[in-house]
């Protein structure tokens, strides 16, 4: 059975403090491997490019998968299940 893919929705800057506090309170850390099974690959690749990560077409750049400062979570955003990652203390949310 294939999992539904969550598409990039917003980040904490485009959200409200209340929604982000509830999100982080519900969050459970997951591995990148688990995160990518839920995240829509095209949506994730586009976001990685916007954050200046090497997505495979570039050579020699840092890949998000190898960035020790990125962490991955699953939780609930506005009552809906989601996955998200934290990069530079900014939550990037996929619904």
SENU-925818 format. One record per residue (C-alpha): residue in one letter; chain; x, y, z. Coordinates in Angstrom, 3 decimals. Layout:
BEGIN
<lumfi: A	drenpa: A	X: X	Y: Y	Z: Z> $
...
//
This chain:
BEGIN
<lumfi: X	drenpa: A	X: 0.000	Y: 0.000	Z: 0.000> $
<lumfi: X	drenpa: A	X: 1.429	Y: 3.366	Z: -1.025> $
<lumfi: X	drenpa: A	X: 1.421	Y: 6.236	Z: 1.444> $
<lumfi: X	drenpa: A	X: -0.254	Y: 9.501	Z: 0.536> $
<lumfi: X	drenpa: A	X: 2.271	Y: 12.202	Z: -0.227> $
<lumfi: X	drenpa: A	X: 2.129	Y: 15.432	Z: 1.702> $
<lumfi: X	drenpa: A	X: 2.885	Y: 18.545	Z: -0.352> $
<lumfi: X	drenpa: A	X: 4.722	Y: 21.565	Z: 0.983> $
<lumfi: X	drenpa: A	X: 2.167	Y: 23.877	Z: 2.572> $
<lumfi: X	drenpa: A	X: 3.829	Y: 26.650	Z: 4.577> $
<lumfi: X	drenpa: A	X: 6.521	Y: 27.480	Z: 7.081> $
<lumfi: X	drenpa: A	X: 6.328	Y: 28.980	Z: 10.553> $
<lumfi: X	drenpa: A	X: 6.814	Y: 32.484	Z: 9.168> $
<lumfi: X	drenpa: A	X: 3.631	Y: 32.163	Z: 7.111> $
<lumfi: X	drenpa: A	X: 1.653	Y: 30.689	Z: 9.982> $
<lumfi: X	drenpa: A	X: 0.461	Y: 31.774	Z: 13.419> $
<lumfi: X	drenpa: A	X: 2.223	Y: 31.361	Z: 16.732> $
<lumfi: X	drenpa: A	X: -0.686	Y: 29.296	Z: 18.071> $
<lumfi: X	drenpa: A	X: -0.583	Y: 26.812	Z: 15.189> $
<lumfi: X	drenpa: A	X: 3.196	Y: 26.420	Z: 15.420> $
<lumfi: X	drenpa: A	X: 3.087	Y: 25.942	Z: 19.201> $
<lumfi: X	drenpa: A	X: 0.455	Y: 23.221	Z: 18.778> $
<lumfi: X	drenpa: A	X: 2.499	Y: 21.655	Z: 15.969> $
<lumfi: X	drenpa: A	X: 5.698	Y: 21.476	Z: 17.973> $
<lumfi: X	drenpa: A	X: 3.817	Y: 20.190	Z: 21.049> $
<lumfi: X	drenpa: A	X: 2.419	Y: 17.296	Z: 18.962> $
<lumfi: X	drenpa: A	X: 5.705	Y: 16.571	Z: 17.169> $
<lumfi: X	drenpa: A	X: 7.624	Y: 13.305	Z: 17.231> $
<lumfi: X	drenpa: A	X: 11.071	Y: 13.150	Z: 15.672> $
<lumfi: X	drenpa: A	X: 11.400	Y: 10.805	Z: 12.693> $
<lumfi: X	drenpa: A	X: 14.246	Y: 9.841	Z: 10.393> $
<lumfi: X	drenpa: A	X: 14.816	Y: 11.441	Z: 7.019> $
<lumfi: X	drenpa: A	X: 14.009	Y: 8.092	Z: 5.440> $
<lumfi: X	drenpa: A	X: 10.555	Y: 8.148	Z: 7.049> $
<lumfi: X	drenpa: A	X: 10.080	Y: 11.812	Z: 6.157> $
<lumfi: X	drenpa: A	X: 10.734	Y: 11.233	Z: 2.442> $
<lumfi: X	drenpa: A	X: 8.235	Y: 8.362	Z: 2.330> $
<lumfi: X	drenpa: A	X: 5.548	Y: 10.922	Z: 3.240> $
<lumfi: X	drenpa: A	X: 6.772	Y: 14.088	Z: 1.482> $
<lumfi: X	drenpa: A	X: 5.862	Y: 14.632	Z: -2.156> $
<lumfi: X	drenpa: A	X: 9.203	Y: 14.231	Z: -4.006> $
<lumfi: X	drenpa: A	X: 8.658	Y: 17.125	Z: -6.431> $
<lumfi: X	drenpa: A	X: 7.532	Y: 19.457	Z: -3.669> $
<lumfi: X	drenpa: A	X: 10.523	Y: 18.479	Z: -1.507> $
<lumfi: X	drenpa: A	X: 13.029	Y: 18.872	Z: -4.366> $
<lumfi: X	drenpa: A	X: 11.690	Y: 22.343	Z: -5.183> $
<lumfi: X	drenpa: A	X: 11.959	Y: 23.421	Z: -1.555> $
<lumfi: X	drenpa: A	X: 15.478	Y: 21.982	Z: -1.248> $
<lumfi: X	drenpa: A	X: 16.528	Y: 24.013	Z: -4.295> $
<lumfi: X	drenpa: A	X: 15.029	Y: 27.177	Z: -2.803> $
<lumfi: X	drenpa: A	X: 17.131	Y: 26.556	Z: 0.330> $
<lumfi: X	drenpa: A	X: 20.270	Y: 26.267	Z: -1.877> $
<lumfi: X	drenpa: A	X: 20.792	Y: 22.528	Z: -1.387> $
<lumfi: X	drenpa: A	X: 22.316	Y: 20.338	Z: -4.073> $
<lumfi: X	drenpa: A	X: 19.438	Y: 18.215	Z: -5.406> $
<lumfi: X	drenpa: A	X: 21.478	Y: 16.003	Z: -7.703> $
<lumfi: X	drenpa: A	X: 21.822	Y: 18.240	Z: -10.731> $
<lumfi: X	drenpa: A	X: 24.584	Y: 20.281	Z: -9.126> $
<lumfi: X	drenpa: A	X: 27.978	Y: 18.880	Z: -8.199> $
<lumfi: X	drenpa: A	X: 29.787	Y: 19.259	Z: -4.943> $
<lumfi: X	drenpa: A	X: 27.121	Y: 21.114	Z: -3.015> $
<lumfi: X	drenpa: A	X: 25.614	Y: 20.192	Z: 0.327> $
<lumfi: X	drenpa: A	X: 22.603	Y: 17.898	Z: 0.167> $
<lumfi: X	drenpa: A	X: 19.854	Y: 18.326	Z: 2.718> $
<lumfi: X	drenpa: A	X: 20.116	Y: 14.616	Z: 3.519> $
<lumfi: X	drenpa: A	X: 23.705	Y: 15.215	Z: 4.686> $
<lumfi: X	drenpa: A	X: 23.035	Y: 18.364	Z: 6.711> $
<lumfi: X	drenpa: A	X: 23.352	Y: 17.435	Z: 10.377> $
<lumfi: X	drenpa: A	X: 21.505	Y: 20.618	Z: 11.367> $
<lumfi: X	drenpa: A	X: 18.196	Y: 19.569	Z: 9.732> $
<lumfi: X	drenpa: A	X: 15.747	Y: 17.522	Z: 11.792> $
<lumfi: X	drenpa: A	X: 12.530	Y: 15.791	Z: 10.743> $
<lumfi: X	drenpa: A	X: 9.193	Y: 15.342	Z: 12.521> $
<lumfi: X	drenpa: A	X: 5.622	Y: 14.232	Z: 12.181> $
<lumfi: X	drenpa: A	X: 2.793	Y: 15.940	Z: 13.988> $
<lumfi: X	drenpa: A	X: -0.507	Y: 17.723	Z: 13.596> $
<lumfi: X	drenpa: A	X: -0.991	Y: 21.120	Z: 11.980> $
<lumfi: X	drenpa: A	X: -4.372	Y: 22.807	Z: 12.344> $
<lumfi: X	drenpa: A	X: -5.919	Y: 19.441	Z: 13.196> $
<lumfi: X	drenpa: A	X: -4.409	Y: 17.681	Z: 10.164> $
<lumfi: X	drenpa: A	X: -1.584	Y: 15.123	Z: 10.140> $
<lumfi: X	drenpa: A	X: 1.645	Y: 16.430	Z: 8.687> $
<lumfi: X	drenpa: A	X: 5.370	Y: 15.948	Z: 8.413> $
<lumfi: X	drenpa: A	X: 7.837	Y: 18.786	Z: 8.680> $
<lumfi: X	drenpa: A	X: 11.500	Y: 19.560	Z: 8.912> $
<lumfi: X	drenpa: A	X: 13.348	Y: 22.234	Z: 10.828> $
<lumfi: X	drenpa: A	X: 16.060	Y: 24.177	Z: 9.010> $
<lumfi: X	drenpa: A	X: 17.638	Y: 27.218	Z: 10.677> $
<lumfi: X	drenpa: A	X: 14.919	Y: 27.129	Z: 13.355> $
<lumfi: X	drenpa: A	X: 12.193	Y: 27.412	Z: 10.713> $
<lumfi: X	drenpa: A	X: 9.553	Y: 24.711	Z: 10.472> $
<lumfi: X	drenpa: A	X: 8.715	Y: 23.741	Z: 6.873> $
<lumfi: X	drenpa: A	X: 5.341	Y: 21.981	Z: 6.905> $
<lumfi: X	drenpa: A	X: 3.990	Y: 19.382	Z: 4.466> $
<lumfi: X	drenpa: A	X: 0.253	Y: 18.555	Z: 4.529> $
//
